[in-house]
Amino acid sequence: MTNQKEPRAPLDMDAEEFRQAAHKLVDKIADFLAGISERDVHKPNGAKVARDILGAGSLPNSESSTDDVIGEISDLLLEQSLFNGHPRFWGYVNGSASPIGALGDLLASSINANVCTWTVAPVASEIERQAVGWIGDLLNFPNDPNCNSGGLLVSGGTMANITGLLAAKRARFGAEIREQGNNYKGAEKSKFYTTAETHAWLEKALDIMGFGESAITRVATDDNLRMDIDALQKSIQNDIEQGFLPLAVIASAGTVSTGAIDPLNEIAEICRQHKIWFHIDGAYGAVSACVPAVSNELSGIGLADSVAMDAHKWLYVPFEAGCVLLRNRQHLVDSFSHDTTYYPEAGDEDALPVAYRAQGVQTSRGFRALKVWMCLKRAGRDGYAKMIGNNIRQAEKLYQLVGQHPELEAVSHGLSITTFRYHPPEIQDEEILNNLNREILSTLQEEAWAYPSHATVNGKYLIRVCITNFRTTDQDIDDLPDRILSIARNIS
């Protein structure tokens, strides 16, 4: 009887087909990255073009060739996307993804590890363990193999922050909170303290945790939009007198709007006095602790019970990659571990660390640690201090340049964020100024030479430049004020 070869699965490729397809795609990506500085930051009508090309038809019945699939979608992505790796993309807080991080994603996808337990993903789990420890090193957060600190990688800052607060809840109320919920020991009276500058992840977190937004006590800020320590003390005392339970203080290590850093050391002391969980939202700015010029201002990171950060922001790692660090990682295990009968267990002779599935919300977990590890290994602490420090210097340079133009008003500079607005002396009406700056920013974004975003501070609509981009040059910064003034004068 003649052996017949099994038909190949539609998604399979032999080695040569994969090699040829990958080479073509890598060549395209390399050309794209090489010329990214000469491109527009985005195509304003990109979504419409994509919709027209993709169409609205049903899923095809027949197969397509590998070349057709890769060719069609790569051309669309490389021509019509908004390129947050462009040197003049300064909107929101999006890091420029490093090429080595992209290669890390390719390798990780090829291995396709499910990093839920050490048993099914032994190497990937060890890589995540080291990557998390290295992030702690950058933040000057405790990373002693003999201590209890630890953490894990998650999708992003929102999930990292939520994970930290869920651990705080379990630590405050004990094991019974998992069985009885927020009715246990008056947990529904919990209070969380933060400023109005905190990112909206907090509202999501409290909704998920069953508390609601009424559990937030907003603390006043000083003139630099930093948490006011006296106001925090008064808020905590007032809530205690009214029968509430102060559960956590959420401080910012770099707010999204202006880059403000709350007084972390003083907040840590207040939390110690009142036995309140101290959580730091460092999604944006925490990694700048590796820069000598700002490390002292961020020294309080090492005093926190939990810290959230985003590797896909200022570590220049491709999306998605967030991280949560805990001074005592046992709080993660207490919060998320459940006994099951369907996960592999290690024998007594092979004692393994607690599985990552038992330290966070996710059970199935992608191998996002590899791109993080590769970026950290490639640049090292000194490399990151140089790149992040350069972004901070460029933002300060912009702030100084803006101040040299009588028609521009420099409003704030914090970390790598500068805010300013067009404000000619003859216009003093705030509503007119807000509308004018809104139109200036919209025009600048449509022109696609640069892409800042906006911030509203004390009622002022501001142009906001956030530089988390290793491709940004000083020339890019030098050219921006004149571009703004040219647009403003044409509008006026």
FENNORHU-V267245 format. One record per residue. N is the residue number from 1. SS is DSSP state (H for helix, E for strand, L for the rest). BURIAL is # if it has 24 or more other ideal C-beta (glycine too) atoms within 12 Angstrom, else .. Layout:
n = <N & N>
ss = <SS & SS>
burial = <BURIAL & BURIAL>
//
This chain:
n = <1 & 2 & 3 & 4 & 5 & 6 & 7 & 8 & 9 & 10 & 11 & 12 & 13 & 14 & 15 & 16 & 17 & 18 & 19 & 20 & 21 & 22 & 23 & 24 & 25 & 26 & 27 & 28 & 29 & 30 & 31 & 32 & 33 & 34 & 35 & 36 & 37 & 38 & 39 & 40 & 41 & 42 & 43 & 44 & 45 & 46 & 47 & 48 & 49 & 50 & 51 & 52 & 53 & 54 & 55 & 56 & 57 & 58 & 59 & 60 & 61 & 62 & 63 & 64 & 65 & 66 & 67 & 68 & 69 & 70 & 71 & 72 & 73 & 74 & 75 & 76 & 77 & 78 & 79 & 80 & 81 & 82 & 83 & 84 & 85 & 86 & 87 & 88 & 89 & 90 & 91 & 92 & 93 & 94 & 95 & 96 & 97 & 98 & 99 & 100 & 101 & 102 & 103 & 104 & 105 & 106 & 107 & 108 & 109 & 110 & 111 & 112 & 113 & 114 & 115 & 116 & 117 & 118 & 119 & 120 & 121 & 122 & 123 & 124 & 125 & 126 & 127 & 128 & 129 & 130 & 131 & 132 & 133 & 134 & 135 & 136 & 137 & 138 & 139 & 140 & 141 & 142 & 143 & 144 & 145 & 146 & 147 & 148 & 149 & 150 & 151 & 152 & 153 & 154 & 155 & 156 & 157 & 158 & 159 & 160 & 161 & 162 & 163 & 164 & 165 & 166 & 167 & 168 & 169 & 170 & 171 & 172 & 173 & 174 & 175 & 176 & 177 & 178 & 179 & 180 & 181 & 182 & 183 & 184 & 185 & 186 & 187 & 188 & 189 & 190 & 191 & 192 & 193 & 194 & 195 & 196 & 197 & 198 & 199 & 200 & 201 & 202 & 203 & 204 & 205 & 206 & 207 & 208 & 209 & 210 & 211 & 212 & 213 & 214 & 215 & 216 & 217 & 218 & 219 & 220 & 221 & 222 & 223 & 224 & 225 & 226 & 227 & 228 & 229 & 230 & 231 & 232 & 233 & 234 & 235 & 236 & 237 & 238 & 239 & 240 & 241 & 242 & 243 & 244 & 245 & 246 & 247 & 248 & 249 & 250 & 251 & 252 & 253 & 254 & 255 & 256 & 257 & 258 & 259 & 260 & 261 & 262 & 263 & 264 & 265 & 266 & 267 & 268 & 269 & 270 & 271 & 272 & 273 & 274 & 275 & 276 & 277 & 278 & 279 & 280 & 281 & 282 & 283 & 284 & 285 & 286 & 287 & 288 & 289 & 290 & 291 & 292 & 293 & 294 & 295 & 296 & 297 & 298 & 299 & 300 & 301 & 302 & 303 & 304 & 305 & 306 & 307 & 308 & 309 & 310 & 311 & 312 & 313 & 314 & 315 & 316 & 317 & 318 & 319 & 320 & 321 & 322 & 323 & 324 & 325 & 326 & 327 & 328 & 329 & 330 & 331 & 332 & 333 & 334 & 335 & 336 & 337 & 338 & 339 & 340 & 341 & 342 & 343 & 344 & 345 & 346 & 347 & 348 & 349 & 350 & 351 & 352 & 353 & 354 & 355 & 356 & 357 & 358 & 359 & 360 & 361 & 362 & 363 & 364 & 365 & 366 & 367 & 368 & 369 & 370 & 371 & 372 & 373 & 374 & 375 & 376 & 377 & 378 & 379 & 380 & 381 & 382 & 383 & 384 & 385 & 386 & 387 & 388 & 389 & 390 & 391 & 392 & 393 & 394 & 395 & 396 & 397 & 398 & 399 & 400 & 401 & 402 & 403 & 404 & 405 & 406 & 407 & 408 & 409 & 410 & 411 & 412 & 413 & 414 & 415 & 416 & 417 & 418 & 419 & 420 & 421 & 422 & 423 & 424 & 425 & 426 & 427 & 428 & 429 & 430 & 431 & 432 & 433 & 434 & 435 & 436 & 437 & 438 & 439 & 440 & 441 & 442 & 443 & 444 & 445 & 446 & 447 & 448 & 449 & 450 & 451 & 452 & 453 & 454 & 455 & 456 & 457 & 458 & 459 & 460 & 461 & 462 & 463 & 464 & 465 & 466 & 467 & 468 & 469 & 470 & 471 & 472 & 473 & 474 & 475 & 476 & 477 & 478 & 479 & 480 & 481 & 482 & 483 & 484 & 485 & 486 & 487 & 488 & 489 & 490 & 491 & 492>
ss = <L & L & L & L & L & L & L & L & L & L & L & L & L & L & H & H & H & H & H & H & H & H & H & H & H & H & H & H & H & H & H & H & H & H & L & H & H & H & L & L & L & L & L & L & L & H & H & H & H & H & H & H & H & H & L & L & L & L & L & L & L & L & L & L & L & H & H & H & H & H & H & H & H & H & H & H & H & H & H & H & L & L & L & L & L & L & L & L & E & E & L & L & L & L & L & L & L & L & H & H & H & H & H & H & H & H & H & H & H & H & H & L & L & L & L & L & L & L & L & L & L & H & H & H & H & H & H & H & H & H & H & H & H & H & H & H & H & H & H & L & L & L & L & L & L & L & L & L & L & E & E & E & E & E & L & L & H & H & H & H & H & H & H & H & H & H & H & H & H & H & H & H & H & L & L & H & H & H & H & H & H & H & H & H & H & H & H & H & H & E & E & E & E & E & L & L & L & L & L & L & H & H & H & H & H & H & H & H & L & L & L & L & H & H & H & E & E & E & L & L & E & L & L & L & L & L & E & L & H & H & H & H & H & H & H & H & H & H & H & H & H & L & L & L & E & E & E & E & E & E & E & E & E & L & L & L & L & L & L & L & E & L & L & H & H & H & H & H & H & H & H & H & H & H & L & L & E & E & E & E & E & L & L & L & L & H & H & H & H & H & L & H & H & H & H & L & L & L & H & H & H & H & H & L & L & E & E & E & E & E & H & H & H & H & L & L & L & L & L & L & L & E & E & E & E & E & L & L & L & H & H & H & H & H & H & H & L & L & L & L & L & L & L & L & L & L & L & H & H & H & L & L & L & L & L & H & H & H & L & L & L & L & L & L & L & L & L & L & H & H & H & H & H & H & H & H & H & H & H & H & H & H & H & H & H & H & H & H & H & H & H & H & H & H & H & H & H & H & H & H & H & H & H & L & L & L & L & E & E & E & E & E & E & E & L & L & E & E & E & E & E & E & L & L & L & L & L & L & L & H & H & H & H & H & H & H & H & H & H & H & H & H & H & H & H & H & H & L & L & L & E & E & E & E & E & E & E & L & L & E & E & E & E & E & E & E & L & L & L & L & L & L & L & H & H & H & H & H & H & H & H & H & H & H & H & H & H & H & H & H & H & L>
burial = <. & . & . & . & . & . & . & . & . & . & . & . & . & . & . & . & . & . & . & . & . & # & . & . & # & . & . & # & # & . & . & # & # & . & . & # & # & . & # & # & # & # & # & . & . & . & . & . & . & . & . & . & . & . & . & . & . & . & . & . & . & . & . & . & . & # & . & . & . & # & . & . & . & # & . & . & . & # & # & # & # & # & # & # & # & # & # & # & # & # & # & # & # & # & # & # & # & # & # & # & # & # & # & # & # & . & . & # & . & . & . & . & # & # & # & # & # & # & # & # & # & . & . & # & # & . & # & # & # & # & # & # & # & # & # & # & # & # & # & # & # & # & # & . & . & . & . & . & # & # & # & # & # & # & # & # & # & # & # & # & # & # & # & # & # & # & # & # & # & # & # & # & # & . & . & . & # & . & . & . & . & # & . & . & . & . & # & # & # & # & # & # & # & # & # & # & # & # & # & . & # & # & # & . & # & # & . & . & # & . & # & . & . & . & # & # & # & # & # & . & # & . & . & # & # & # & # & # & # & . & # & # & # & . & # & # & . & . & # & . & . & . & . & # & # & # & # & # & # & # & # & # & # & # & # & # & # & # & # & # & # & # & # & # & # & # & # & # & . & # & # & . & . & # & . & # & # & # & # & # & # & # & # & # & # & # & # & # & # & # & # & . & . & # & # & . & # & # & # & # & # & # & # & # & # & # & # & # & # & # & # & # & # & # & # & # & # & # & # & # & # & # & # & # & # & # & # & # & # & . & # & # & # & # & # & # & # & . & . & . & . & . & . & . & . & . & . & . & . & . & . & . & # & # & # & # & # & # & # & # & # & # & . & . & # & # & # & # & # & # & # & # & # & # & # & # & . & # & # & . & # & . & . & # & # & . & # & # & # & # & # & # & # & # & # & # & # & # & # & . & # & # & . & . & # & . & # & # & # & # & # & # & # & # & # & # & # & # & # & # & # & # & # & . & . & . & . & . & . & . & . & . & # & # & . & # & # & # & # & # & # & . & # & # & # & . & . & # & # & # & # & # & # & # & # & # & # & . & . & # & # & # & # & # & # & # & # & # & # & # & # & # & . & . & . & # & # & . & . & # & # & . & # & # & # & . & # & # & . & . & . & .>
//
